[in-house]
Amino acid sequence: MWQLHQFPLCPFSRKVRLLLGEKGVGYELVRESPWVRRDEFLHLNPAGQTPVMVDADQTVLIDSQAIAEYFEETVEKSATINGTALQRAEIRRLTTWFDTQFYQDVTGPLLQERAIKRISQSAPPDGRVLRESMKAAVGHLDYTDYLLDHRNWMAGATLSLADLAAAAQISVVDYLGGIDWKGHEQTARWYRGLKSRPSFRPLLSERMEVIGPAPHYANVDF
């Protein structure tokens, strides 16, 4: 069985977990705190980043997009990069946008200030960084509202990897209390649908040490 090295609020590990859940691939969670930089983990991935997947034959997969593409190619069930070449390009475009721009502007700073800094340094968050990240979240959710005004799912008519990447990032920010859902009903409706899926349910029960989730986090009908 595959082992997935991750920590509860790693958005890229969440993306992989959602994909594996949709495809029905079994795996075992291995808790990893990448900021500790354990020698054993660095041996698997010298970059020291999660997620990393390892199977019984010591096959190692690194990087959420590489892992997603691997299982997309090897497991036929529940394709998440599908449709025409143009549709697949749109899925990959939006997946990259959530993995890079959304993470850079919103998820990464909030995760660093509200969780990792407290765990690794016992330091308080920087209020300026929090305010800037939450402001960026409003603008980015305006964009997802726009997408969902014109589509059933983020990248088109069906659930895709773009939705899983979006849900992974947004769920971490939501856990950390970084989203004001007022005025974002389109995205909230989409998010409620994702939270109701079996692949998402394990994420709702997980907790990060030091900081608990926002009160509404585990409520599917928030």
C-alpha positions in Angstrom: 0.0 0.0 0.0 1.1 3.5 -0.7 2.2 5.8 2.2 1.5 9.5 1.9 3.9 11.7 3.9 2.0 14.9 4.8 0.7 17.1 7.6 -3.0 18.0 8.2 -2.9 21.5 6.7 -0.6 20.9 3.8 -2.9 22.1 0.9 -0.9 20.1 -1.7 -1.2 16.9 0.3 -5.0 17.6 0.6 -5.1 17.9 -3.2 -3.6 14.5 -3.5 -5.8 13.0 -0.8 -8.9 14.3 -2.6 -7.7 12.8 -5.9 -7.0 9.4 -4.3 -10.3 9.5 -2.6 -12.2 10.1 -5.8 -10.2 7.3 -7.5 -10.6 4.9 -4.7 -6.9 4.4 -4.2 -5.9 3.2 -0.7 -3.1 4.7 1.2 -1.7 5.2 4.7 -1.0 8.6 6.2 2.5 9.3 7.6 2.7 12.5 9.6 5.6 14.7 8.4 6.5 18.2 9.7 8.7 19.5 6.9 10.0 22.4 8.9 11.7 19.9 11.2 13.7 18.6 8.2 14.2 15.1 9.4 17.1 13.3 7.7 14.9 10.3 6.8 12.4 12.6 5.0 15.1 14.6 3.3 16.4 11.3 2.0 13.0 10.8 0.3 12.8 14.4 -0.9 15.9 16.6 -0.6 13.7 19.6 -1.2 12.0 18.8 2.1 8.4 19.5 0.9 5.2 17.5 1.3 3.5 15.5 -0.2 5.7 12.5 -0.9 4.3 9.1 -1.7 6.1 5.8 -1.2 4.9 2.3 -2.0 6.0 -1.1 -0.8 8.6 -1.4 -3.5 10.1 2.0 -2.4 8.8 3.8 -5.5 8.8 7.5 -4.6 6.5 10.1 -6.0 7.2 13.8 -5.2 5.1 17.0 -5.9 1.3 17.1 -5.9 1.0 17.7 -9.6 3.4 14.9 -10.5 1.5 12.6 -8.1 -1.9 13.6 -9.6 -0.7 13.0 -13.1 0.7 9.6 -12.2 -2.6 8.4 -10.8 -4.5 10.0 -13.6 -2.5 7.9 -16.0 -2.5 4.7 -14.0 -6.0 4.6 -12.5 -8.9 4.8 -15.0 -11.6 5.5 -12.5 -12.9 9.0 -12.1 -10.8 10.9 -14.6 -10.0 14.5 -13.3 -8.1 15.7 -16.4 -10.6 15.0 -19.1 -12.4 16.3 -22.1 -11.0 17.9 -25.3 -7.4 19.2 -25.5 -8.7 22.7 -24.9 -10.7 21.6 -21.8 -7.7 19.7 -20.4 -5.6 22.8 -20.9 -8.1 24.9 -18.9 -8.1 22.3 -16.1 -4.3 22.4 -16.0 -4.3 26.3 -16.1 -6.6 26.6 -13.1 -4.9 23.8 -11.2 -1.7 25.7 -11.6 -3.3 29.0 -10.6 -4.6 27.6 -7.3 -1.3 25.8 -6.6 0.8 28.9 -7.3 -1.1 32.2 -7.2 -3.7 31.3 -4.6 -1.1 29.6 -2.4 1.3 32.5 -2.7 -1.2 35.2 -2.0 -3.5 33.6 0.5 -2.9 30.0 1.8 0.9 30.2 2.3 1.1 33.4 4.3 -1.9 32.4 6.5 -0.5 28.9 7.1 2.9 30.3 8.0 1.6 33.0 10.3 -1.2 31.2 12.0 0.2 27.7 12.3 3.8 26.9 11.3 5.3 30.0 13.0 3.5 29.1 16.2 4.5 25.5 16.1 8.1 25.9 15.0 9.0 29.2 16.7 6.3 29.8 19.4 5.9 33.2 17.8 2.8 35.3 17.3 1.5 36.0 13.8 2.3 39.2 11.9 -1.0 41.1 11.7 0.0 43.0 8.6 0.6 39.7 6.7 -2.7 38.3 7.9 -4.6 41.4 6.7 -3.0 41.3 3.3 -3.7 37.6 2.9 -7.3 38.0 3.9 -7.7 40.9 1.5 -6.2 38.8 -1.3 -8.7 36.0 -0.5 -11.6 38.4 -1.2 -10.2 39.2 -4.6 -9.5 35.6 -5.5 -12.9 34.4 -4.4 -14.4 37.1 -6.6 -12.7 35.3 -9.4 -14.0 31.9 -8.4 -17.4 33.4 -8.1 -17.1 34.6 -11.7 -16.0 31.2 -12.9 -18.9 29.5 -11.2 -21.3 32.0 -12.6 -20.5 30.5 -16.0 -19.7 26.9 -15.2 -21.0 24.0 -13.1 -17.4 23.4 -11.8 -14.3 25.4 -11.8 -13.0 24.4 -15.2 -16.2 23.3 -16.9 -19.1 21.0 -16.8 -17.6 18.2 -14.7 -15.6 17.8 -11.6 -11.9 18.1 -12.4 -8.4 18.4 -10.8 -9.0 22.1 -10.8 -11.8 21.7 -8.3 -9.7 19.4 -6.1 -6.8 21.9 -6.1 -9.2 24.7 -5.3 -10.9 22.8 -2.5 -7.5 21.9 -1.0 -6.3 25.5 -0.8 -9.7 27.0 0.2 -10.2 24.4 2.9 -6.9 25.2 4.6 -7.7 28.9 4.5 -11.2 28.2 5.8 -9.8 26.1 8.7 -7.6 29.1 9.6 -10.5 31.4 9.6 -9.2 33.4 6.7 -12.4 33.6 4.6 -15.4 35.9 5.0 -18.0 34.0 3.1 -20.4 36.9 2.9 -20.8 38.0 -0.7 -19.3 34.7 -2.1 -22.4 32.5 -2.5 -21.4 31.0 -5.7 -18.1 29.7 -4.3 -19.8 28.8 -1.0 -22.4 26.7 -2.8 -19.6 24.9 -4.7 -17.6 24.4 -1.5 -20.6 22.9 0.3 -20.9 20.4 -2.6 -17.2 19.4 -2.3 -17.4 19.1 1.5 -20.3 16.7 1.1 -18.3 14.2 -1.1 -16.9 11.1 0.6 -13.4 12.0 -0.6 -13.5 15.2 1.5 -15.0 13.9 4.8 -11.7 12.6 6.3 -10.3 16.1 6.0 -13.1 17.6 8.1 -12.2 15.5 11.2 -8.5 16.3 11.2 -7.0 18.9 13.5 -3.6 20.6 13.6 -1.9 20.9 16.9 -1.8 24.4 18.5 -4.6 25.9 16.4 -8.1 24.6 16.0 -10.4 25.2 13.1 -12.9 28.0 12.6 -16.2 27.1 14.3 -18.0 26.4 11.0 -15.2 24.4 9.4 -16.6 20.9 9.9 -20.2 22.0 9.1 -21.1 21.0 5.6 -24.1 23.3 5.6 -22.2 26.4 6.9 
